[in-house]
Amino acid sequence: MKDLSQIKKIPLTDADAFVDIVANAYPGFRIISPEEKKKTRRSFIKLLRNPTIDHYGLYRHGELLGGMRTYDFAMNLFSMKTLVGGVGLVAVDLLHKKEKVCKELISFFIDLYRKKNAPIVALYPFRPDFYRKMGFGYGTKVNLYKIKPGDLPRGTSKKHIRFLTGRDRKAFRKCCYQYFLKRHGMFEIKKHEIDYFFKYPEAKTVVYERKDKILGYLSFVFEKTSGDNMLRNNIVIRELVYENRDVLLEILTFLQNQLDQITQIFFPTQDDFFHFLPLDPRDDSENLIPIIGHQTNTQGIGIMYRVIDTRGVFKLLENHNFGNQDCRLRLFIKDSFLKENEGQLIVHFKGGKPSLKRHADFDVEVNIDIADFSSLLMGSVNYHSLFEYGLSDISDERYVDTVAKVFGVEQKPICHTIF
Ligand SMILES: CC(C)(COP(=O)(O)OP(=O)(O)OC[C@H]1O[C@@H](n2cnc3c(N)ncnc32)[C@H](O)[C@@H]1OP(=O)(O)O)[C@@H](O)C(=O)NCCC(=O)NCCS
């Protein structure tokens, strides 16, 4: 089957065919009427002008059977600005599902970013297990809290908070960039993402400004509560960014002040400690999880990462300090989807600094699948858990702690980019 396939950038002449495939593959997008299809076509054409985004289609016998959108992202990988490939909008013609169209598209996507020297790719899965089999590892989970405004801390000031205005573009962009530089896992914001804050009236954005600098922002939409009372609304947070605790406290004070009209604040966050922030972190379910656990939030798997060049990633991170450890490690990576990436590599860590060796001695050998290795390298899982769950074997159990420290992180990766 593979020989028959051709993958190429989708030309404008096939825009309608691609829109039809997407409309059927994602019924939830509700691209049904001719107007809705035209709108999708327009956004496809608009994105053609963006040099960091491409659409590829898989053709057999000249017929478009599926496609995807690829993105060049700059990611903060342990403070190193790194090219990361993203893929989204994977869509296969309903008549040609289970014919390995998706598999070939993902293989092509991985090859494309190997050629661009990107060591890692990422995606948001429609089904986590489907992409885990292809070597993508789970990232940090996303939590959704529903907090009553009155349960948030009310600080002493909100004097630096104001609405974002059209004149703030430069300062706003700078704020986004500073945050990107600060947090492992963040992607640099793209121009069309910045437009969202300025162009869409439903998105309310308040900023924290001090000495002409924007040091944080909160973007949200209002949503009606489920009841009939049009005077009661919820706030749904789209994004919260803050440089330091003063900024956070003022933003929280702003939110706390909405308590007379707002029933709940929907807080999506990848912060595992968020439940310490509100006085009462419970959601409105009143569920008691056995034995006595008050339900606080719902959780889900979002972004997934895949290392596509295991050697390359260690070379790139040659100045990164892997937990201050001294250890000679042989990794055996299993990668059934990308055979070029499978095999062993020896890394000597000295004071945490890694150096790759072709043939050298080692103290300990670790066997691990590329999906879990990707999560381990990014810091979204610790080695103790992978070992305990039987997801990785080690030649000498006395080294479990050392390996856990090598890949240990202070802060798990976070990502605010949806694609
Ligand atoms: C989800 C969707 C993209 C799947 O597309 P598809 O073309 O039917 O999928 P494929 O036939 O390529 O199936 C994947 C294949 O890769 C194979 N595969 C996965 N990991 C593998 C590995 N490590 N080594 C070898 N093969 C592997 C799977 O076994 C499967 O083949 P099989 O069906 O013979 O078992 C398609 O159903 C669709 O368009 N859905 C709606 C839109 C959507 O949800 N998109 C995804 C958004 S992220």
The ligand as a MOL file (V3000), in Angstrom:
LIG
                    3D

  0  0  0     0  0            999 V3000
M  V30 BEGIN CTAB
M  V30 COUNTS 48 50 0 0 0
M  V30 BEGIN ATOM
M  V30 1 C -7.9730 8.7660 13.9600 0
M  V30 2 C -7.6470 8.6420 12.4900 0
M  V30 3 C -6.7270 9.7810 12.1350 0
M  V30 4 C -6.9730 7.2810 12.2550 0
M  V30 5 O -6.6230 7.1840 10.9000 0
M  V30 6 P -6.4460 5.7760 10.1120 0
M  V30 7 O -5.8480 6.1140 8.8000 0
M  V30 8 O -7.7020 5.0250 10.1340 0
M  V30 9 O -5.4020 5.0350 11.0460 0
M  V30 10 P -4.3540 3.9390 10.5480 0
M  V30 11 O -4.9990 2.9620 9.6240 0
M  V30 12 O -3.1180 4.6030 10.0460 0
M  V30 13 O -4.0760 3.2130 11.9480 0
M  V30 14 C -2.8860 3.3350 12.6400 0
M  V30 15 C -2.0470 2.1240 12.3390 0
M  V30 16 O -0.7530 2.3340 12.8120 0
M  V30 17 C -0.3110 1.1490 13.4110 0
M  V30 18 N 0.7150 1.4120 14.3950 0
M  V30 19 C 0.6180 2.1480 15.5150 0
M  V30 20 N 1.7730 2.1250 16.1920 0
M  V30 21 C 2.6080 1.3240 15.4990 0
M  V30 22 C 3.9590 0.9110 15.7130 0
M  V30 23 N 4.6350 1.3020 16.7860 0
M  V30 24 N 4.5260 0.1190 14.7780 0
M  V30 25 C 3.8330 -0.2840 13.7040 0
M  V30 26 N 2.5500 0.0670 13.4520 0
M  V30 27 C 1.9500 0.8720 14.3400 0
M  V30 28 C -1.5720 0.6330 14.0990 0
M  V30 29 O -1.4370 -0.7050 14.4530 0
M  V30 30 C -2.5970 0.8860 13.0450 0
M  V30 31 O -2.6110 -0.1610 12.0940 0
M  V30 32 P -3.6940 -1.3860 12.2180 0
M  V30 33 O -5.0410 -0.7310 12.1010 0
M  V30 34 O -3.3240 -2.2500 11.0900 0
M  V30 35 O -3.4760 -1.9540 13.5760 0
M  V30 36 C -8.9030 8.6880 11.6640 0
M  V30 37 O -9.7590 7.7160 12.1360 0
M  V30 38 C -9.6280 10.0290 11.7080 0
M  V30 39 O -9.5100 10.8130 10.7940 0
M  V30 40 N -10.4110 10.2680 12.7900 0
M  V30 41 C -11.1560 11.4680 13.0140 0
M  V30 42 C -10.3350 12.6990 13.2840 0
M  V30 43 C -9.4010 12.5750 14.4420 0
M  V30 44 O -9.8390 12.2590 15.5240 0
M  V30 45 N -8.1280 12.8670 14.1950 0
M  V30 46 C -7.0700 12.7620 15.1360 0
M  V30 47 C -6.7480 14.0560 15.7780 0
M  V30 48 S -5.2370 13.9800 16.6380 0
M  V30 END ATOM
M  V30 BEGIN BOND
M  V30 1 1 1 2
M  V30 2 1 2 3
M  V30 3 1 2 4
M  V30 4 1 2 36
M  V30 5 1 4 5
M  V30 6 1 5 6
M  V30 7 2 6 7
M  V30 8 1 6 8
M  V30 9 1 6 9
M  V30 10 1 9 10
M  V30 11 2 10 11
M  V30 12 1 10 12
M  V30 13 1 10 13
M  V30 14 1 13 14
M  V30 15 1 14 15
M  V30 16 1 15 16
M  V30 17 1 15 30
M  V30 18 1 16 17
M  V30 19 1 17 18
M  V30 20 1 17 28
M  V30 21 1 18 19
M  V30 22 1 18 27
M  V30 23 2 19 20
M  V30 24 1 20 21
M  V30 25 1 21 22
M  V30 26 2 21 27
M  V30 27 1 22 23
M  V30 28 2 22 24
M  V30 29 1 24 25
M  V30 30 2 25 26
M  V30 31 1 26 27
M  V30 32 1 28 29
M  V30 33 1 28 30
M  V30 34 1 30 31
M  V30 35 1 31 32
M  V30 36 2 32 33
M  V30 37 1 32 34
M  V30 38 1 32 35
M  V30 39 1 36 37
M  V30 40 1 36 38
M  V30 41 2 38 39
M  V30 42 1 38 40
M  V30 43 1 40 41
M  V30 44 1 41 42
M  V30 45 1 42 43
M  V30 46 2 43 44
M  V30 47 1 43 45
M  V30 48 1 45 46
M  V30 49 1 46 47
M  V30 50 1 47 48
M  V30 END BOND
M  V30 END CTAB
M  END
